[in-house]
Amino acid sequence: MPDKTKISTTTSAQTTVIKKGEVAIQQAIIKIPPKPLFVLFAFGGGGALSFKLAAYYKKRRLQKKYPNAEIRIISGFKYPSEFKAEWTKLYNELTNPETASKYALWQIHYFGHGGNNSLYLKKQNDNSEIFFNDKDNMERLPWHPHEGIFVLHSCRGGAYEDSCDSDMIEEKICLANTISDKQKTRCLGQTIYANFAIDVMKIDNYSPDANLYSFVFESETTAEEDAERFKYRPDRYISSFYSNTPIDRVLWGYALLTGKTKMMKNKKNYEKAIKKPYPIYEEIKKLSPKNQILPCRVFNRGVLEERIVEVDVFNPNDLEYI
């Protein structure tokens, strides 16, 4: 049986050559590299508008960085079956012999709700979660061997401590780990509750008193320069106030200690079960004075990559995938 995940980079075509002074046509094999493909999934249930806006903003930044890539947004799905159907459709396209050579899957981004071991969607037939385990039977996509990565913008996808199970913690079992193992690629997950952060540089565009003279036109910036704006989360009230406007935003994990009672509940549950200080809280406490990005965790085929958690230090993954 042929390997469906193998990506072809050749195609046949006709070319002209000179033979004995005459122009002749002959068949030639031309190498055509597959186009980088980025797929952004935006949950269509609760919070759909913000998820979609974050996906659109991510698409614009990717277009700046990879102008020759194809970047798709898949939105509107609400139930596990709908998300799985979109996943299968993508798998079929990337493994069909007629289309497999066209694209190389570089990145998938998921904007939606989630926890430490699953994605949360709307309930359907008593099921609202996707675990990416053997039972879910999500097809393994043909990821690019070097560039492939699944980015979870959802909450706590890399928080293996939140299982409060010593064996699972020892094995670092969490959603990002499971995905990286089953999909045989890298997977990025947050350790805390993800928060929307707006682009404060564009507030004047959406202020009630904005007019022709105060309107701030967007300057030409690179994707890297755009990401720099989101190293620190702006004031919670400001982010909330502009949440219903189409202002640019990201969904990311920030070191916040105010207004996050759920995180304190996780801390209490962990310390009660494990009898040790909650490591994630200790990291938040270190970085929270500046509302700084809390470094994500990246698993590569089930192996956790190293990261640095220090004030004003930003790991490459944190800015590259924000």
N, C-alpha and C positions, 0 to 999 in steps of 0.2 A: 504494500500500500504506500503511495507517495506521501512524503512529508508535507502536509498542508501549511505548516508554519514557515517553510522555506520561502524566502523572498527572492524572486528573480529580478535581475537588473539588466537584462538584455532584451532586445526586440529585433525583429528582422525588418529590413527596409530595402528599397531600391536606390542605387546610386549610379552615377555615370562615370565611365572611364574611357580613355582614349586607346583604341586598339588599331594599329596599322593606319593611323591617321583618321580613323572614323570614331564617332561617338557611339559607345555601346552601353547598354544597361545591364547591371549585374546585381545579384542579391548581396546584401551586406548585413553583418550583425553589429548593431549599435548599442553601446552600453548607455543606459539611461538610469541614473540613480533615482530611487523612489522618492516621492515628495514627503517631507516630514508632516506627520498628521498629529494635530492636537485636538482632543475632544473634551469639551467642558459640559458636565452634567449639572443642571440647576433644578433642584426639587421644586415641584409645582404645588405643594400643599402650604401649610402655615409658613409665613415668611417668604413666599414665592417672589414678591417684588424685589426684596433686598438680595435674595440669592441670584436672581436673574441680572440685576444691576452689577453685582460683584463679578459675575461671569462675563458680562459685556466689557467691563473695565479690564479684566484679565485678558480678554481677547485683543483689545486694542494694544496692550503692552506687548503681547506676544507678536502681534503684527509688526511692531516696531523692531523687535529683536530678530524675528524670522520672517522677512518679507516674502520669501518664496514658499512658505509653508501653507498648508490648508488648516484652517482653524474653525471648528464647528461648535455650536452651542446646541445642546439637546435639553429642552426644558418642557415643562407641562406634565411630566409624569408624577403620579401621586402614590401609586401602590407598588408593592414589591414586584408583582407580575409585570407591570408596565416598565419598570426599570430593567428587569431581566429580559424583557422582549427587546428593548433598545440595545442591551449588551449583546444579545444573540445576533441581532441584525448587524452590529458592528463586526462581530466575529465572522459571520458569513461573508461579509464584504472583504475582510482582510485575509481570508483563507480560500476564497473562491479562485480557482486557477485563472479566470478571466480578469480578475481585478487585483489579485494579491501583489502583483509587481508594481502597482501604481503608488502605493503608500508605504511608509515606514512609520509605525506607531511610536511616537516619542513620549507624549505625555497625556494622561487623563487627569482632569481635575473634577472633584466632586464638591458641590456647594449644597449643603443640606444639613439636616440634623443627624446626630449620631452619638455614640457612647464609646466606652473602652473596648467593646467587642463586637459592635454591629452598627449598621446604619439604621436610622429610625424613619420610616415612611408612614403613610396612612394605613390603618388596619384594614385588612381584607381577609375574610375567612379565618379570623382569629390569628392572623399573622401580619405583623407590621415591620419586621426586622429582616435585614440581610446580613449574614455573618461571613459570607465568602468561604464557608467551610465545605466539606465534602457533601453535606446534605443539601446545601444550596446549589451545588453543581454548576457554578459559574464557569463558562468556558475559559480556558487559558488563552489569552490573546497573544498574537505574535509580536511581542514588544521588541523594540530596537535593542540590541545587546548592550549598547553603551549609553544610549540616551533615554531609554525607557524608564518612566517613573509614574507612579500613581500618587496623586497629591490629594490628601483628605483635608478639606477646609472645615470639616465637621468637628464637633467637640470631642476631645479626649481619645482620639483614635490611636494614640501611642501611649496611653496611660495604663500600662500593665499593672501598676500598683492598685488600681481601683477595683480589681477583682477581689482584693482582700483575702486571697488564697496563697499561702506560702509557696506551694508547688508551682502555681501558675506564675507567680512573681519571679521565682527562680528561673523559670523557662522564658520569662519575658513575653507571656502570651497576651496579645491584644489584637485589635483589628488590623493595624498596620503590619504587624508581624505575620498574621495569617495571610493577608493579601500578598505580601512579598514572597511568602513560601509557596502558596498555591499558584500565583501568577508567574513565579520565577523572574522577578524583576525587583526594582527598588520601590519602596512605598514610604511616604512621608505622613506622619501623624502628629497631631497636637497632643500635649500632655494635660491641657486645661480646657476650660470652656472657651470656645472661639467667640470673638467679639467683632462687630462691624466697626471699622474705623473710617471716617470720611476724609476726603482730601480738603484740609482747611484752607489750602491755597485758592480754592474755588468757591468759597462761601459767598463772596460778593455776587457771584453769578446767580445765586438763588435767594438772596436776602429780599425781604418785602420791599425795601426802599431802593433796590437796584434799578438803575436807569442807564441811559446811553452814556452818561459821563462817569459812572462808577463801575460799569460792567468791566470785568477783567477778562480779556481775551487770552486764550490758552497759548502759551509759548511753545516753541519746538523743544521737546525734551526726549531723552532716550528712555528706554524701558528701565534701565538701571537708575536713572535720575528720578523717575516716577516712584520706584520702590523705596528710594531714600526717604520719601515723605512719610512713610508708614513705619519707620523704625520705632516710633513712640506713638501711643494712642492719644488723641486729643481728649480734652475734657469730656466726661461722660454726658453731661447735660448738652453740650454742643453737638455731639454725635447723635444723641437722641432727638434733638430739636430738628435736625436736618434729615432724619431717617426717612421721612416720607417724600423727600424731593429726589429728583434723578441725579443727585450729586455723586461723583465717583467715590467708590468705597471698596474696601477689601474685607475679607472674612479671615481673621487670623487670631492666634492666641497671644494675649498680652498678660503681663504680670500685674494683675489687679487684685487688690485685697478688699476694696470697698464694694458693697452691693452684691457680693457673690456668696450668698449663704450656702449654696449647694457645695461649693468648694470646701467650706468649713465642715459641712456634714461628711464629705468624703474623708477629710482629715481625721475626724472623730471616729469614723467607722474603721479606717485603716489602723489607727493607733490602738483601738480597742481589740482588733483581731490579731495584729502582728506584734503589738507591744514594742514598737519602735517609732521614732519620729517619722512623720509623713514626708518623704523626700521631695515630692512635688511642691509642698507648701514651703519647704526650706528654700527652694529655688525661687519661688514667687516672692518670698520675703526679701531675698537679696536684690531682686531687680525691680520691685514694685515702686520704689520712690520716684522712678521716672516713667512708670507705665510702659516699660520697655517690652519689645517682643520677647516672649519666653521661647528659647530655642526649641525647634521641633525635634522629633526623633525620626531617624531614617533607618529602615530595615532593608537589607539587601539579601534577598533569598533566605530570610529568616535570621540573619545575623545583624545585630545592632551596630550601626556605625558610631564613631566617637563624635562628641559635640562639646563645645565650651559654653559654660554658663557663668558669665561674668558681666559686670556693669559696663555698658557701652561697648560690648563685644558682640559682633554679629557673625554667625556662621554663614558660609556661602549659601547653603540651602535656604536660610531664612529670607534672604533678599532675592535670590534667583527665582524662587517659587512663590513669592508674595504677590 
